Amino acid sequence: MKRFRRHGHESQRDKHKQDLYQFNKTVEHGFPHQPSALGFSPSLQLLAIGTRLGAIKLYGTPGVEFMGLHDENAAVTQVHFLPKQVEMVTLLDDNSLHMWTLRAHNGISELLEIGRFTLSGPPGAPPSVTRVTAVLAHSSGELLLLGTEGGHVFVVEVPGFRELEENNISVENVQNRIPEDYVGRRNLECVEALHENPLNPRQVLIGYSRGLMVLWDLDRQRPIQHFLGTQQLESVWWMEDGVNILSSHSDGSYCQWTVTGEDPQTEPENQEMPYGAFPCKAISKIIQVPSKQGPPFLIFSGGMPRASYGDRHCISVIHSKTHEALDFTSRIIDFFVIREGENHRGEPSALVVLVEEELVVVDLQSEGWPVIQTPYLVPLHCSAITCSHHVSSIPLKLWERVQAAGALQNTHYSRKPWPIIGGQNLAPDPPQRDLLLTGHEDGTVRFWDASGVCLYPMYKLSTAGVFLTDADPNDNMNQGSEGEWPPFRKVGCFDPYSDDPRLGIQKIHLCKYSGYLTVAGTAGQILIMELNDEAAEQMVEATVVDLLHGQEGFRWKGQARLDVREEPVLFPPGFQPFALVQCQPPAVVTAIALHSEWKLVAFGTSHGFGFYDYHQKNNIMVKCTLNPSDQMAMEGPLSRVKSIKKSLRQSFRRIRRSRVSMRKHHTTNAAKLQEINARLEAEALQEMELAPVQRKIEARSSDDSFTGLVRTLYFADTFVSDSSHSTPSLWAGTNGGAVFAYVLRVPSLERRAEDPVVAHAAKEIQLMHRAPVVGLVVLDGKGAPLPEPLEVAHDLSRSPEMHGSHHLLVVSEEQFKLFTLPKVSSKSKLKLTAVDGSRVRRVGVAWFGSRTDEQLESSLVVLTNQGELHVISLPSIKMMVHYPCIRREDVSGIASCVFTKYGQGFYLMSPSEFERFSLSTRWVVEPRCLVEAPLQMRLKNPSSPVHRDQPDGVPTEHRNFKKESEGYGVLQEIQKSLEGDQTTFLENNLKTKPKGNMLSNGD
């Protein structure tokens, strides 16, 4: 039955929305939070990382990225690719196994979970019998060997997860030929390692944690040789000759054993303790890779002397006469070596190390073994992220200059290309050059290429050199002392410590047309910088600005300001500071604005605001916004913990107070406001009869803490004094709902160096509900936001319409209100606050367009404290669409959100990862990639149940299989959970598999 809309224009409006707006979370940038497992497929050239939160992430050539999430809230403990296939298996700490595949759909691969399985033991057996501790993905691609805590090894057929009970290896079978005195005094305990003979896939080495290793024949179902180790086993490695085996142990030693067939072998051929006679920590993993250029590479983790270096996270690399202990700043998760050649049996190319806070790739072929710069998985949080700033459509000249400055910083990196090159990146080239700037706790600002899927590091700026801190500039931790033992070398860039928390960056503003950059910090410092292609030695003099401006009765209890170096400082090529404004008191800078055409910088703290002429290097004016009762603003951010407790107490009291009465406050304060504000209050009081879906806006007491805190600053060339002459102006919004406007007289270009910039107060607005002002935008005569400074001069925007009326849009936490200029009379408003208590947390202006139409229209993009995104039309101020985006409990994610100019955004989904999202149908940056099965797999018999022609896994649905413990056969279980073609597909596959020996000769 057809349904008819009541109004035809609604249908047209809905179509218009569909053309412009579409919400997608597109890609996750950065380093996975809490990584717990590492896997690598040499045939696919894909890297896999599992996390403690149950995520699984795959990476190949830059731009090839996949992400999956287990339904179970459990950590990923192991990741194993099936050899030369597009499937992999994950093991979770709830003892469940999961099968994943890369399925091709519409020419693009998707990562899908296609099966899950849990070992079921005999009735009454303890959980340790089936608790999986080691997994071997057999080279046939058809079997998994699962070693357990109880010492058993289970053999499971894949992809159907069918247990082959007759092939299982029990502890009893292993112990049959072991001397009684060895068995009697040593319980074998859990299976620590499973390793396949590189020359004979029918032989598997089983390592038990108490030291025993057993060479097992999978064909004849019996042991071939026992290696009677006496130290607790950590790992094993079977060398490529198929004869020699390495084992590493808990006492910091490793042993070499020889496969002779003589049983048992009681002593190793050789035993080494790499780091001396004193007690050492365990060598948790050891590998040895042959090299045609000389002796093999011996690589192991751990083994450090326990007393002196027990806290170091090290991987030692020994090759010929070169021996280095790579020293990492966080715990080592796992590592592997990438080798060259078609069969990946050639020269060792790179060492890939996953540690808790970063991925480090070491070039093993270049002298000195330098680190290779990673195109993804870069630790954004090498120092904690404190703020972000996005700049769209960077001009090519500025882009190349920033790139060149960054290249000079990266001379210590290897010049070898990125070694992980799996998959095909099918995403189109980015349409524009975008920068994401992140400020950090250590006083650095990092520039990232945010144009495409990979968030690539371009350039790092440090502000610490301007100030005197406790850091020793000659303290180089990268190299160990000559002759030091162990021979440490610091690798990686993760450094969670800050020399001085006052250095922390709080606000950033970059003008992409002039190259001026403003950076503001935690201790009231504002640095103005310009881009210089050459190194320069210069003094940076501070201009101290007193924001209390003679106010009596206030005493600052927070941190002291940073001391500026009194001697010239040598700044490398890149952004170099030439002016410094120091706010007094040295509170956190809460807002900045840069107007590069007028050469002005505005800044605000919890005490007031001012603006500075960086052309003449003098301060123009200050305005104190501090309330006499606002003692919290005098405490400072780093003063005492009790200030936080006091703030919480005051917040709860404020909630209770605000619910008592709204009218009392308005009555007592109305007389203090200007006539225009009294009219605004009257209008607001009339609007208190709201629709049932809305909550009344709560009035806020004037004695609330931080009412004078400046939330937003905005430069505009608009009509402030009269309607016939526009003038430069500065607008400031505070936490107490106040808006201040200042008219500026900026001298002409010819007189700019001599005549001063003059400012005088012009307007003051006090919002009746006193909600914090979080955004200010001036709309021109056509209702479009004013262009950025110098944007019109560079022919990248049309000139603003100056003939019609201009409007000021004031965005508070609770409503959007449009005022006509210059009279500042209310024209229209939109109340966002609803029953659930939504408040605006982030706001930005963005341009939207359809895929087919070149026309763009501006809208307001808003994020609330509920984690919802809203798009609001301009100038009509109507709600267009809204989408849930961030969990409301994720306060840090909401606080970190930054919008782009073209309807995208970033927020911190963890301390080390940005989630990227898009609200636009036209501008979407997301991975589009294809991974195909290796050629030798696709050339095999199409009827083979494992080596399928298509890397599709299950054709349609996924997450369908489950092995239960009720004793039903696998086909009955699959038939219950699947329908139609899926059941037929699996029946055909499983029926064609023989039940006995499933091993082939490998590839």
N, C-alpha and C positions, 0 to 999 in steps of 0.2 A: 504494500500500500504506500503510495506517495505521501510525503509529509510536506506541508506548505509552511513557509515562514510568514510571520505576520507582516514583516516589513522587508521589502526587497533590498533596501540598502544594507541590512544586516548581513545578507548573504554575500554581497559585494565586499563588505568590510572583513568578513571572515576569510574570503579568498585573498584579500590584500594582506592580512596577517600571515596566512600560509605562505605567501610569496616572499615575505620579508623575514619572518621569525621562525626559528627552529632551534631547540635546545639539544645540545649533544655534549657529553664529556668525551673529549677527543683523544688525549694522549697524556701520559704521566711522565713528567720530566724529573730527572734527578736520580738519586741513588735509593734503591728500595729500603724501606724502614725495617730494621731488625732482620737482616738476611740470615738464613739458617742452613742453606744447602746450595751446592754448585754442581752443575752438570755441563758436559760438552759433547757434541757430536762431531767427530772429525769428518764424517762423510757429508753431513749437512752444513758444516761450518756454522753451527748455531751454539750459542751460550745460553744456559738456563740458570735462573736463580730462584730459589724458593725462600719464603719468609716465614717468620714465626706467626704471622697473622693468616697464613693459609693461602697467600698469593703465589702464583708461579709466573715468571716473566722470561720471555725469550728474546734474544737479540742476535742479529746477524750483521750484514753490511749496514752502514749508517742509513737509517730510515726504515729498516726491517725490524719491527718490534711487535710482540704479541703479549697479551696479558690474560691470565685466567685466574679464577678464584674458586677454591674448594668450598663446598657447602659447609663442611665441618669446620668448627672453630678450633683448629688444631694446627700446630707448627709443621712445616715441611722439613723432614729430617734428611731425606735423600732424594736425588733426582738421577734417573738413568735413562739414556736414550737407547732404544732398540737399535742394534748396529745396522747402519745403512738403510734405515727406514725413517718414516716421518712420524713415528710414534715414540712416546716416552712414558716412563712409569715414575710416579712419585710415591714416597712413603711418608705418612704422617705420624706424629707421635701418639695418635690414638690407635696405632697398629693397622691402619687401613692402607691398602694399596690402590692407586688410581691410574687408569690408562688415559692418556691424552693423544690426540692426533691433530695434524695440520690438514684441515679439509679445504679443498679448493671449491669456491663458490663464486660464480660470475667472474672468474678469472682472478680472484683474490683469495688468499688463504685465510682460514679462521682457525683459532686454537679452540678445540672442543674436548670435553671430557667424555669418553665413550665407554668407560667401565670402571667398576670399583670392586674390591675384594678384600675379605678378611679371613685369615687362616682360622680354622676351627679344629681344636684338638679333641681327643677322646673325652667322653664324659668323666667329670671329676678331676681332670688333669689341671695342674696349676697353670696360671696365665703365662708363666715363663716358657712353657713348652712351645707356645706359638708366638711369643713376642719377638718380632723380626728385628734383628740387629745388623745383618749384612745382606746385600742384594747383589746378585750377578746377573746382568742381562747377557745371555749367551749369544755368541757370535752367529748362531743359526737364525736368530731373530724369532725363534719359536718357543723359547723356554726362559723362565726366570728361576734361579736358584735362590732360596730364601733361608739364610742362616738365622737361628733363633737364640734367645737367651738361655734356653734349656740345652743347647748343644746340638739340636737336630738340624738337618738341612732338608727343606721341602722343595720339591720340584713341581713347578706350576707351568701349564701350557698357556701361551698367550696367542691372540688377544682375548680368548674366551675365558681366561682365568679358571682353567680346569686343573685341579690338583691331580698329579700322576702318582698315586699312592705307592705303586710298585717300584717307583724310581727314588723314593725318599731315602735319605741317608740318616740312619739313627745313630745315637751315641754308642749303642751296644756294638753295632757293626764296625765302628771306628776303633773301638778298644780291643777287639779280638786279638790282635797281634802285637799289643803293647806289653812290654815287661810288667809283671805284676807290681814290682816295687815302684815303678813310675806311676801307674794308675792308682796304687794304694795311697801314695802320699800327695797326689795332686788330682783335685777335681778339675775336669776340663773346663767347666763353666761355659760362657757364651761363645758363639761363633763371632770372632772379631773380624775376619776377612775371608773373602772368596775371590779366587783369581784363576783365570783360564790359562792353560798352557798356550803361549803364542804360536807354537808350531803344531799342536795337536789339540783341537777343541774338545776331544773326548776325555781329556784329563783336566781335572779341577783341583786346585790346592785349597784346602780348608784350614784356616788358622783359628785356634782357640785361644781365649784370653790368657790362660795360664801358661802358654808357651808352646803347646803341641801344635805341629803342622802335619797334615795328612794329604798325600797325593792320592786322589780318588779316580778310579776308572769308571766312567759313566756307562760304558758298554757292558763290562763284566760285573758291574755293581760290587766292586771290592776295592780295598786299599792296595796301592802299589808300594808306597814307601811312607814311613813315619819319620818325622824330624823331631827329636825330643829336646825341645828348648826348655830352659830352666827359668828364664826371666819372663815377666808378664808381657804378652804380645800386644803391640799397638797397630802394626800394619805389615803387609807383605807386598813384594814386587817381584814379578817373574820377568827375568831379563829376556831379551829377544832371541837369544841362542837356545831357549827352551831347556837349558841345562842348569843354569845358576839362578838362585832365589835369594833375595834380600829380605830380611825381617828386621823391624825396628822394635825397640823395647822401652819399658817404663823407666829404666835406669839411665837412659840417655845413650844407650849403645845400639849398634846395628850389627847383624851377623850375615855372613854369606854361606849358603848351603848349596850342595851339588846333588842333582838328581842322578843317582847311580843305579837305582833298582835294588840296591842292597838294603835290607830292612832289619832293624831300624838304624837310623843315623843318629848317634848320640851326641856328637860334637860338631859344631859348625866348622867349615873350612877356614873361616877367618872371622874375627870379632874386633870391632873398633869402638872406641869411646872418643868421639871427635873433639870434645871440649874438656878433656883432662881427667885427672884422677879424683877430683873432688866430686861429691854427689851432684848429679845433673838431673834436669827435668826430662820427662819422656820425649822421645822422638815420635810424634803422633802420626807422621806420614813420611814415607821415603820412596823415591823413584830414581831410576838410573836410565838415562837416554843415551844411546851411542851417537858418536859424531865421527864423520869421515875426516874432520880437520884435526883429529888428535884423540886424546882419551875421552871417555864418556863424561856426560854431565851427571854429577851426583847431587840431588836436590832433596833436602829434608826440612821439616818444620820442627821446632823445639830443640831439645838437647842442650839448652843453656845451663851453665853452672847454677845450681839451685840457690846458693847463698848470695852470690853477688849479682846475678842477672836473672833471677827467677821471675821477675816481673816483665821481662822483655818479650815482645811478640816477634819472633824471628824465623826467617826461612834462610837456610844456608845453601849457597850454590858453590860447588867445587868443580873446577874444570882445569885440568893440567896444573899449572902453578898458581892459578888464580883461585882465591878463596874469599868469599864475602858473606857476611851475615846481614841480610837485608832486614832492617829494623823498622817495624810498622808501629803506628800509634794506636792501633786497636787490635782486638783479638782476631786471630787467623781462623777463618771458617774452612777453607779448602783451597787447593791450587791444582793446576795441570799445566802441561807443556804442549804448545802447538808446534807441529813439525811440517816441513815442506814436502812437496811431491804429491803425485796423484793418489798414492796409497797412504799418504801421511806417514811414511816411514823414513823420510829424508832427514836433513839436518834440523836440529832444534832451532826454532825460529823465535819463540817468545814464551816467557813464563807468565801465566795469568794467575793472579792471587786475589781471592775474595777475602777481605777482612770485614770486620763488623761495620765499618763506616765508609769504606770505599773499595773500588776495584783498581788494582795496580797491575799494569802490563809492562814487563821488563824485556827489553830487546836483548836477546842472547847472542846476536850476531855482530853487533857493533862494539867497538872498543869501549870499555868502561861500563858496559851493560846499562845504558841509559833507559829511562822510563819513556814509554810511548804515550803521547797525549790521547786520551780517550774521547771519542766523538759523542758518547752518551755515558750514562752511569757516572757522570762527574759529581763529586760530592759538593752539592750546592751549600751544604752546611759545614764546610771545612772550618768556618767560624760561624757561630749561630746567626741566622738571618734575622735582622731587626726591621727592615723595611724594603719595599720594592717600588719600582717606577718603570713604566712601559712607555716607549716612544715608537710610534709607527712611521713607516715610510721615510727612512733615513736617507738623506741625499748621498749620492755615490761618493762625492769627495770626502765628506766627513767619515763615511763608512771605511774608506780605504786608509784614512789617516789613523783611525782607531785600530784598524787591523794591523797597520804597520807598527804602531806602538806596542801592541800585544806580541807581535812576532819578535821584537827585540827582547822581550821578557822571557820568551820560551826557547832561548838558544840551548838550554840544558836538556831539552827533550830530544828524543831520537827522531831522526828524519825518515825512518821507515814508515810505510803506510800501515794503516790499521789492519791487524792480521786476521780478524774474524769477519769473513766475507760471505756468509751464507745468505741465500734468498735474493730476490730481485725487488728493488725499490721501485714501485710503479707510481708513486705520488708525483704529481706535476711539480715543476719548479715553483718555488714561492713567488707570488706576484709582486712582492715588495720586500724591502729590507727593514726588519724590526729589531729593536734592541730591548732587552729586559735588564734593568740595572738593579742589583741587590745590594743593600747596605748590610754591613755585618758588625758584630759586637767588637771586633778587634780594630775597627776604624777603617776597614777597607770597603771599597765599592767595586763590585765585579760586573763587567759588561758581558752579556750573553747574546749570542746570535739567536734570536727567537723567531726567525723567519719560517722555519720548517719544523719537522718532527723532532729533530735533534737539537736540544738546547746546548749550543756549543760555546765554550769559553773563548772570548776574544781578547780581553784586556783586564788587568787588575790595577786599581788605583789605591794607594795607601795614604792615609792622612796623618799617620802617627809621626812621620818625620818632622812635621811642623812643630810638634810639642815635645816637651821634656817628660819622658816617662821612665819607668823602671827598666825598660828593655835595653839590653846592651846591643848596639848596632854591630859589634864585632862578634857576637855570639852566633857562630855558625854550627848548627847541629847536623848539617847534611853529611859531613865527612868525619870519620873517626880519626883519632890521632895516629901518627905514623907508628907502625909496629904494635898497635893495640891488639890485644887478644881477649875475646873473639874480635875479628875484624869487622866491626859494625859499620853499616852505611844506612843512614836514615832515608827512607823512601815513603812516598805518599805525601799528600798535602793536608790531610785532616789534622786540625789543631784546635781542640775545643777550648783552649785557654786564652784569655785576653790579658795583655799586659796591664791594661787599665780600663775598667768598664766605662769610664767617662768618654772613652774614644768612640763608643758605639754610635753608629749612623742611624739617625731617626727620620730624616727627610732628604729627598733628592729631587732636583729639577734640572733637566737638560734641555737647552734650546738647540734643536737640531739644525737651525739655519745659521746661527752665529758661532756655535761651538762653545758657548759659555755654559758652565756647569756650576750649580750651587749645591753644597752638601752641608747638612746641619746635624749636630750631634747631641749627645746626652747631657753634656755640661754647658749648654748654651752657646756653643761655638758654631758659627756660620762661615764656611769657606767659599769664596768665589774664585773659580778657576777658568782658565782658557787653555785651549789645545795648542801645544807647541811641538813641532816635529824634531826639535833639537833639545839636548839637555841644557839646563840653565841653573846657575847658582844665584840665589836671590834671598833677600830678607822678606819675611812676611810679618808686617806690623799689624797689631791688633787695635781695633777701634772699640773701646769699651762703651757700652750703651746701658745706661741705668734705667731699667723699665719701671722701677718704683717711683722715679721722677720726683724725689723729694718727699714721698709719703712718709709720715711719721708712724711709729708704733709697730713697725714690722721688723722682725729679726730672722734672717735666713738660717735655717738649721740643716740644710742639705750639704752636698759635697762642694768642695772648693773647685774653682775653675782650673782648667789646665794651664800650665805655664808654657808660654811660647818661647821657642828658642831665640836667643838674642843675637846669634851669629847667622851668617848666610847659610842656606841649606841647598845642597845640590839635588835638583829634581831631575829624574830621567825623562826622556821624551814621552809625551802623553799630556794628560791634564795636569797643569801646574798652578798652584794657588798664588794669587797676586794680592788678595785682600782677605782680611779676617775681621769679622764682627763678633765681639764677645758680649753676650747678654749678662747683665748683672741684676738680680741674682742668677747664678749659672744653672738655671733649671733646664729641663728637657725642652728642646725646640719642638713645638707641636704643629707648626704650619709655616710653610715658606711659599713665596711666589717670585718668579723671575720674569722681568720684562726687558728683553735684550735690546729692543729698539730704543726704549727710554733709558736703558742702562741703570735700572733700579732693581733692588731686591727687598722684598718685604718679609718680615719674620715675626713669629709670635710664640709666646710661652704661656705658662699658667698665670703670668703676672701682667701681660700686656703685649703690645705689638709696636713695631716701628718699621721704617724703611730707610734704606741705605743707598747712596749714590756711589756705585763702584767706579764710575768714570772719574769723579773728583775725589773719591775715597773719603767721604764724610757722611755722617749720619744726618738725616733730614729732620725727623721728628720721632717722638715716642708718645704712646698713649697707655697709661696704666689702667688696667681693667680689673684690678684686684678689689674684691669686696672686703670691707673691714672685718667681717666675721669669717673670712676665708683663710683660717689659719693652716688648713691642710696644704694649701699651695706654698706655704713657707717651709714645709718639711723636706721636700726634695725626694726624688725617686729612690735614692740609695741610702736614706737616713737610718731607719730602724724598722724592724719587722712590726713593731707595735703600731706604726703608722698604717700598715695594711689592715691590721685588726680594727683600728679606729675607723678606717674607711668603710669596712664591712659593717661595723656597728651603725655608723651614720647612714649607710644605705638602707638598712632595715628600718631605722627610725624615720627616714625620709619617706619610705613606702607607707608606714603607718600614718605619718602626718598628712600625706597628700590625700589619703582616703577620708580624712575627717571632714575637710571642707575646702572647697575651691574658692568660694566667693569672698571669704574673709581676707585672703591675701590680695585679691584684686581691689577691694575697697580701700585697703590701707595704702596701696601703692599708686593708685590712679592719679593722685594729685601730683606725684613726683614726675610723671611722664609729660612729654610735650603734647601739644594739642593733637597732633596727628596720631600719636600712639594711644591717646585716650579714645579716639574714634575707632582705632583698630580693636581696642579692648571691647568696646560696645558691640562691634560687629561679631566678635568671637563669642560674647556671652549669648547673643541671640541664636547662635548655632549650636547651643548645648543640647537642644532637642534633636537628637540624632536618630538615624534609622536603627532598628533593632540589631543589625549585623555589626554595628560599630560600637566601640567603647568610647566613653567620654574622655577627651584629652585631659590629662591630669595636670593641674597647675602645680608649679614647683616653687618651693620656698626660696626666698632671696638669700637665706643663710645656708643654702646647700653648698657643699664643698666644691671648689674649682669652678664656680660660676664665671669667673673671669678668664678661664682658660680659652685661648684663641684656637678655634677648630679649623677655620678656613680663611684664606686670603685670596683676593682676586683683583687683578688690574683690568680696567676697562676704559675705552674711549667712548663715552656716552653722554647723555644729557642729564646733568646733575643739578646745575643752577637754574637753567632756563631751557625752553624747548627749541630754541633757535641756534644755539651754539653748543656743540659737543666739546667735551674737555677730558683730558686724562684724569682718571680717578682711581682710588684704592678703596676696596670694600673689605671689611673684616667682620667675621661672625664668631660669636663666643658660645661657651658652654651654657651660659645663662639665657640664651635666646635673644641676645642683643646683636644688632648690625650697625656698624659705624661706617660712614662714607666720608672720604676726604677728597677734595678737589686738588689737583696738582697743576702747577705751572712749570712745564718743562721747556727750557730755552730751545731756540732753534738750533739746527745742526751747526751753524756757523758760530754761535755763541755758547755752545754746549760746554766747552771747557772752562769758560770764564764765569758765566752767570749761574747762580745757584738755582737748584730746584726748590720751589716753594710749595708748601702744603697748608691747607686750612680745613677745619672741620666743616662739613656741609650738611649731612643728614645723620639722624640716629633713629633706629627702629627698635622697639622692644616688643617681641612677640608675647602675646598675652599668656600663653601656656608655658613660656620660659623654657621650652625644649631646646636642647643644644642645636645650633645651626651647623650643619655638616656640609653644606654646599651652597654656592652662589653662582648664578649664571645670568648674564645680560643677553637678551634677545633683541635683534635688530628690527627694523621696520617690517621685515617679511617673516619675523618669528624665528629666524635662524640664530644660533649662538654666534657670538662675535668670533672672528678668526683668531688664531694664535698670533703672537707678535712676529712680524716679518713674513708671515705666510702669504699675504697679498703681494708684498714686494717681490717674492720669489715666484709669482704667478701660479701658486698652488691653491689659491682660493679666490673666490670673487670678493670684491670690496663689500663691506657691510652696507646694508640699506640704511641711509641716514635721513631719509625724508619722512618715513612713517614714525609712529611712536615706538620708543624703546620700552622694554619691560625688564624688570628685575625679578628673577625667580629665586626665592629663598626656600631652600630645602632644610627643614628641621628634622629631628628624629621622628616626628609624628605627623608632619603634613608638608605639602608642597603649596606654596602661596606665591601668586603672581601679582606684582605691583607695577603700576604705570610709572614711567619716569617723564619728567623730573618731579612730579607731585607726590610720588610714593603713596598712591592710593590703591587700595586693594581692588583687584579685578576679578580673580578667580582663585579657587583653591581645591585641593584634593587631600582628603584625610586618609592616610594609609593605615593608621592604627585601628586594629580590629579587636575582637573579643580575646584573641590569643595574646594580645599585647605586643604586636609587631612594632619595631622601631628601626629606622633607617640606620645602617651602619656604614655603607659605602655608596657613593653616587658618582656617576660619570656621564659625560655626553658622548654618544656614539652615532655613527652614520650607518644606515642600513639600506640595502638595495636588493632587488630580486636578481635571479640568475640571468634573466632575459632582458631586463631594462637597465639602461645605464644611469637612470636618475637615482639620486640618493636623497634620503630624508633623515633628519636628525631626530634623535629620541634621547630620553633620559634612561639610563640603566641604573637600577637600584638593587642593593643587597640588604636584606633585613637581618635582625638578630635571630630570626627563625630559620635562617639559611635559605630563604626564598629569593629568587630573582624576579624583578618586575621591570617591564619596559613601559615607559610612559611617554605619550606623544607630546611633541612640542609644535606650536605654542599652546595647544588646546588643553594640555595637562589631563589627559584621559588615560586610564589604565588600558594597555593594549593586550599584553599577555603576562603570565607569571608561571614560573616553574620552580619546583623544589630542586635545590642544588647541593647544599651542605647540611649535614646533620646539625640541628640546633644546639646540641651539646658540644659541638666542635667550636669552642670560642676562639681558639687561636687560628683556626682555618678561616673563620668569618673575618677576624681582625686583619688577616694578611691579604685579603682579596684585593686585586688590582684589575681595573678594566682597561681594555685597549680602545683605540679610536674607532675600530671597525667591528664592534660587537662581540669581541672575544674577552676572555678573562683568565686569570691565574689565581690560585689560592694554595696555601700550604696544606696538603692532605696529611703530611707528617713533617717532622723537623727537617727532613732531607728531600722531600718530593713536592713538586708543584703539580697540581691537577690543572690541566688546561681544558677550558670549555668554550663553547661558541653558542651565541644566540642568533646568529645570522645564517641565512640560507646561502649567501654568496661567499662568505669568507669562512672556510672550515679548514683547519690544519689537522690532519689525522694520518696515521700510517695506512698505506695501501701497498701491500707487498704479496709476493707469491713465493712459496717454497715447494719445490718439486722433489719427488723421490730421486735418489741417486740413479744414474743411468743404468748401472748393472742390475738394479732392482727392477726397473721398468722393462728390461729386456728379457726377464725370466718368463717362464710359462704363465700366461694369464690365469690359468686354472689353479695356480698355487694358492693355498689358503692364506699364506702370510705375505708373500711377495706380490701384492696386488698391483694392477696396472695403474689405478687411480689412487692418489694420496688422500682419499676422501674419508677413510674410516667408515663409520655408519652413515648411510646416505642422508638421512634427514635428522631425526631427533638425536639427542645425546644425553649422557647421564642416565642410561637406562638399565645397566646391568647391576646386579647385586648378588653376591654369594652369601647365602644365609647358612646357619648352622643346623637347620632341621634335618639335614641328611638327604634332601631332594637332589636329583641329578641336575647338572648344569642346564640341559636343554629344557627341562620342565620349568626351571626358574626363569630362563630367558623368555620362554613362551608366555609366561604370566605377565611379564613386564613389557613385552613388545607386541606390535600388531603388524599384520599384512606383510609387506615386502621385507621389513626388518627381520621378522622371524625367519622367513625363507632364506634370507641372506646368511644368517648365522647358522641355521641348520645345515645348509650346504657346506659352509666352511668347516664346521666341527665334524660333520659326518665323514668328510674326506680325510681327516687326520687319523693315522694309525695310533693306537693306544700305547704301543710299546716304545721302542727307541725312536726319539724324535730328532736325533742329531744329524746334521749334514756335515760335509767337509768344510763348511764356511765358504767365504768368498775370496 
